[in-house]
Amino acid sequence: QFISTATAPPASSKPNAVIFTSISMTWRPQYRSSKFRHVFGKPATKESCFDGVPITRSVQDNHFCAVNPRFLAVITECAGGGAFLVLSIHHVSTGKVDPHHPKVSGHRGNVLDIKWNPFNDYCIASCSEDTTVKVWEIPPHGVFKNLTVPWKELQGHSRRVGLIEWHPTANNVLFSTAYDYQVMIWNLDCPDQVIKNPVRTISHHTDVVLSMSFNTDGSLLATTCKDKRIRLMEPRTGNLLQDANCKTHKAHKVLILGNLKMLLTTGSSRWNARQMALWDQENLSVPLLQEDVDGVSGLLFPFYDPDTSMLYIAGKGDGNIRYYEITQEKPFVHYLTEYRSLMPQKGMGVMPKRGLDVSSCEVFRFYKLVTIKSLIEPLSMIVPRRSESYQEDIYPMTAGNKPAMSADEWLSGINKDPVLMSLKPGKDSSHTESEDNRSWTLVSNGQDPALCSPPKTENELRMKFHKQQEEIRRLRELLNQRDVRIKQLELEIKNIRNSQPQSSL
């Protein structure tokens, strides 16, 4: 582009002379640098998929699938009550699934939602149309016969239970919501096998709760409801902090975006276009951003990764997954790219960060439920890097599989951030294959091993073994905390050195 400008002539030039100068202006596109700009989706090979799974035909708007580093659970279609399958992630069960594979089948009605305990890979909760929530203990080597007796049974709702969520930092705290419009909080540390009284019931909703989401430390709970309102509340006390109703956006799913103090909702616009909206956590009166995604009918499932600040939006009934990067400055949401597939997904499972393959720079992994093919397809989101070494810039310290506190501590009013762990191979040894992590009571035995007399009976031997295991867990937890503190101090020292003015040569 060229712009001509007229300037006054110098005094020595002829009168009435005008000098024209040409200024060249170069146009440069404004690219935003991002290490996640070229993230791509890599579907698993046929041998690594789960084929022949009778996926449920329920019309409930849930994920129907739950994943952890050991097991994959999926709700199935069956007659005479509700059931779900538990399949081993690293077992010969990948590929073609046995049609007679044993199920977890203790519900009298259809199972509507399942969630793994984030601090125990052998514990899973399920809710059903039979108005109950049941918590199951899965054998370490998988399910080899039908499970019908749960570890805990929660009876409190008067209508079918449609949604459950575990607390993100407190151990054995479970939230459930049903078609009786109630949100109930359960303490599973109760010694009773059948629990009939929740520790708290939240009754702010006037219709069915569609989704629930916690912030990082679990001190805030956001919900969307069929009455088109978004609510933000304190889950422990039930106090309602914010209540919003936007006429131009009908919210269906909600996410609290980590510690960004923002909420994201997906739903539909006034003209039934699929839409997402971003909200200020302190003021839900007007959304910060509203953006139409497309004009297709169907639900949008949002997934947020706080470690990379990436947002994934998957459409129910289509095979596309769009991903964005979230920032705290305008325009807040930055579109990256889209994964396209011809196989429509009915639901999605997500692998926790500690189960990803860091050697291939995998930053997220979906498990797509493809009903038309009775298939579960793993889909890895990968950052392309040439180096095969561990990439610390895309794998910061992340929430681990250790609770920050007990249920009683949380109920007493304490809030704690998640216990972090490193994904670097060999760095964090707190999770091993031979360890059964059902008990997280970190108690020292307080005895010097050299002064202990040898056990005389089998019971004494077993007790000594359990005490040693608890001591090992406590020491590993202590080492993990020290590693986190060392990293923090190293970062502070680096910042101080960078902030000091360089001495002149």
Backbone hydrogen bonds, N-H to C=O, Kabsch-Sander energy under -0.5 kcal/mol:
donor,donor_aa,acceptor,acceptor_aa,energy
3,I,23,I,-1.6
5,T,21,T,-1.9
7,T,19,I,-2.0
13,S,10,P,-1.3
17,A,14,K,-1.1
19,I,7,T,-1.4
20,F,18,V,-0.5
21,T,5,T,-2.0
23,I,3,I,-2.0
23,I,21,T,-0.5
24,S,22,S,-0.5
25,M,1,Q,-2.4
26,T,24,S,-0.5
28,R,26,T,-0.5
31,Y,29,P,-1.3
33,S,31,Y,-0.7
37,R,34,S,-1.3
39,V,36,F,-1.2
40,F,382,I,-2.1
42,K,380,S,-3.3
44,A,378,P,-2.4
48,S,45,T,-1.0
49,C,46,K,-1.1
50,F,376,I,-2.5
51,D,49,C,-0.7
51,D,95,G,-3.6
52,G,373,K,-0.5
52,G,374,S,-1.3
53,V,374,S,-2.2
55,I,53,V,-2.1
56,T,75,I,-1.8
62,N,60,Q,-1.5
66,A,73,A,-2.5
68,N,71,F,-2.3
72,L,87,L,-3.2
73,A,66,A,-3.2
74,V,85,L,-1.8
75,I,64,F,-2.1
76,T,83,A,-1.6
77,E,54,P,-2.4
78,C,76,T,-0.5
82,G,107,H,-0.9
82,G,109,G,-0.6
83,A,76,T,-0.5
84,F,104,V,-1.5
85,L,74,V,-2.8
87,L,72,L,-3.5
89,I,70,R,-3.0
90,H,70,R,-0.5
91,H,88,S,-0.7
94,T,91,H,-1.5
95,G,49,C,-3.7
97,V,51,D,-3.2
101,H,98,D,-1.9
104,V,84,F,-2.7
105,S,103,K,-0.8
105,S,147,L,-2.5
107,H,82,G,-0.8
112,L,127,C,-2.5
113,D,127,C,-1.2
115,K,125,A,-2.2
117,N,123,C,-2.8
120,N,117,N,-1.3
123,C,120,N,-1.6
124,I,136,W,-1.9
125,A,115,K,-2.9
126,S,134,K,-2.6
127,C,113,D,-2.1
128,S,132,T,-1.5
129,E,110,N,-2.1
131,T,128,S,-1.0
133,V,154,L,-1.8
134,K,126,S,-2.8
135,V,152,K,-2.7
136,W,124,I,-3.4
138,I,122,Y,-3.2
138,I,136,W,-0.6
142,G,139,P,-2.0
143,V,86,V,-0.5
144,F,142,G,-0.7
147,L,103,K,-2.2
148,T,146,N,-0.5
151,W,135,V,-2.4
152,K,135,V,-1.8
153,E,193,Q,-2.3
154,L,133,V,-3.6
155,Q,153,E,-0.6
155,Q,195,I,-2.9
156,G,131,T,-0.6
156,G,154,L,-0.6
157,H,131,T,-0.6
161,V,128,S,-2.3
162,G,160,R,-0.6
162,G,177,T,-1.4
163,L,177,T,-1.7
165,E,175,F,-2.3
167,H,173,V,-2.4
171,N,405,M,-2.2
173,V,170,A,-0.7
174,L,172,N,-0.5
174,L,186,W,-2.0
175,F,165,E,-3.4
176,S,184,M,-2.2
177,T,163,L,-2.3
178,A,182,Q,-1.3
179,Y,160,R,-2.4
181,Y,178,A,-1.5
183,V,202,I,-2.1
184,M,176,S,-3.1
184,M,182,Q,-0.5
185,I,200,R,-2.6
186,W,174,L,-2.9
188,L,172,N,-2.5
188,L,186,W,-0.7
190,C,187,N,-1.1
195,I,153,E,-2.9
195,I,193,Q,-0.6
196,K,194,V,-0.6
199,V,185,I,-2.1
200,R,185,I,-1.0
202,I,183,V,-3.4
203,S,201,T,-0.5
205,H,181,Y,-0.5
210,L,224,T,-2.7
211,S,224,T,-1.2
213,S,222,A,-2.0
215,N,220,L,-1.4
216,T,258,G,-0.5
218,G,215,N,-0.9
221,L,233,M,-2.7
222,A,213,S,-3.0
223,T,231,R,-2.4
224,T,211,S,-1.6
225,C,229,R,-1.3
226,K,208,V,-2.4
228,K,225,C,-1.6
230,I,244,A,-2.6
231,R,223,T,-2.3
232,L,242,Q,-2.3
233,M,221,L,-2.6
234,E,239,N,-2.5
238,G,234,E,-2.8
241,L,232,L,-2.5
241,L,239,N,-0.6
242,Q,232,L,-2.1
244,A,230,I,-2.8
247,K,245,N,-0.6
249,H,246,C,-1.0
250,K,268,S,-3.1
251,A,249,H,-0.8
252,H,266,T,-3.0
253,K,266,T,-2.1
255,L,264,L,-2.4
257,L,255,L,-0.6
257,L,262,M,-2.5
258,G,256,I,-2.1
260,L,257,L,-2.4
263,L,279,W,-2.1
264,L,255,L,-2.8
265,T,277,A,-2.6
266,T,253,K,-2.1
267,G,275,Q,-2.9
268,S,250,K,-1.9
269,S,273,A,-2.3
270,R,248,T,-0.6
272,N,269,S,-1.7
274,R,294,D,-1.8
275,Q,267,G,-2.5
276,M,291,E,-2.4
277,A,265,T,-2.7
278,L,289,L,-2.5
279,W,263,L,-3.0
280,D,283,N,-0.7
281,Q,261,K,-2.3
283,N,280,D,-1.0
288,L,278,L,-2.3
289,L,278,L,-1.5
291,E,276,M,-2.7
293,V,274,R,-3.2
294,D,274,R,-0.9
301,F,314,A,-3.6
303,F,312,Y,-2.7
305,D,310,M,-2.6
308,T,305,D,-0.6
309,S,305,D,-1.6
310,M,305,D,-1.1
311,L,324,Y,-2.6
312,Y,303,F,-3.3
313,I,322,R,-3.1
314,A,301,F,-2.6
314,A,312,Y,-0.5
315,G,320,N,-1.5
316,K,299,L,-3.3
317,G,345,Q,-2.7
318,D,315,G,-1.1
319,G,341,S,-0.6
321,I,339,Y,-2.4
322,R,313,I,-2.6
323,Y,337,T,-2.3
324,Y,311,L,-2.9
325,E,334,H,-2.5
326,I,309,S,-3.0
327,T,332,F,-2.6
332,F,329,E,-2.5
333,V,331,P,-2.8
334,H,325,E,-2.5
334,H,332,F,-0.5
335,Y,333,V,-0.6
336,L,323,Y,-2.3
337,T,323,Y,-1.1
339,Y,321,I,-3.2
340,R,338,E,-0.5
345,Q,318,D,-1.7
346,K,369,L,-3.0
347,G,369,L,-0.6
349,G,367,Y,-1.8
351,M,365,R,-2.1
355,G,352,P,-2.2
356,L,353,K,-1.7
358,V,356,L,-1.0
360,S,357,D,-0.9
361,C,358,V,-1.2
362,E,357,D,-1.8
363,V,381,M,-2.6
364,F,381,M,-1.1
366,F,379,L,-2.8
367,Y,349,G,-2.1
368,K,377,E,-2.6
369,L,347,G,-2.2
370,V,368,K,-0.8
370,V,375,L,-3.2
371,T,369,L,-0.8
373,K,370,V,-0.9
374,S,371,T,-1.2
375,L,370,V,-2.3
376,I,50,F,-2.1
377,E,368,K,-2.3
377,E,375,L,-0.5
379,L,366,F,-2.7
380,S,42,K,-2.3
381,M,364,F,-3.2
382,I,40,F,-2.7
382,I,380,S,-0.6
383,V,361,C,-2.4
392,E,390,Y,-1.0
394,I,391,Q,-1.0
395,Y,391,Q,-0.6
398,T,421,M,-2.6
400,G,419,V,-2.7
404,A,169,T,-2.0
405,M,169,T,-1.3
410,W,406,S,-1.9
411,L,407,A,-2.5
412,S,408,D,-1.4
413,G,410,W,-1.5
414,I,409,E,-1.8
419,V,402,K,-0.7
420,L,418,P,-0.6
421,M,398,T,-2.8
427,K,424,K,-2.3
428,D,424,K,-0.8
429,S,427,K,-0.6
435,E,432,T,-1.1
437,N,435,E,-0.9
438,R,436,D,-0.9
439,S,436,D,-0.6
442,L,440,W,-1.0
443,V,441,T,-1.4
451,L,448,D,-1.4
452,C,448,D,-0.7
452,C,449,P,-0.7
461,L,457,T,-2.0
462,R,458,E,-2.3
463,M,459,N,-2.5
464,K,460,E,-2.6
465,F,461,L,-2.3
466,H,462,R,-2.3
467,K,463,M,-2.2
468,Q,464,K,-2.4
469,Q,465,F,-2.4
470,E,466,H,-2.2
471,E,467,K,-2.2
472,I,468,Q,-2.4
473,R,469,Q,-2.3
474,R,470,E,-2.3
475,L,471,E,-2.3
476,R,472,I,-2.3
477,E,473,R,-2.3
478,L,474,R,-2.2
479,L,475,L,-2.5
480,N,476,R,-2.4
481,Q,477,E,-2.2
482,R,478,L,-2.2
483,D,479,L,-2.5
484,V,480,N,-1.9
485,R,481,Q,-2.2
486,I,482,R,-2.6
487,K,483,D,-2.2
488,Q,484,V,-2.1
489,L,485,R,-2.5
490,E,486,I,-2.7
491,L,487,K,-2.2
492,E,488,Q,-2.3
493,I,489,L,-2.6
494,K,490,E,-2.2
495,N,491,L,-2.4
496,I,492,E,-2.4
497,R,493,I,-2.4
498,N,494,K,-2.3
499,S,495,N,-1.8
500,Q,496,I,-1.1
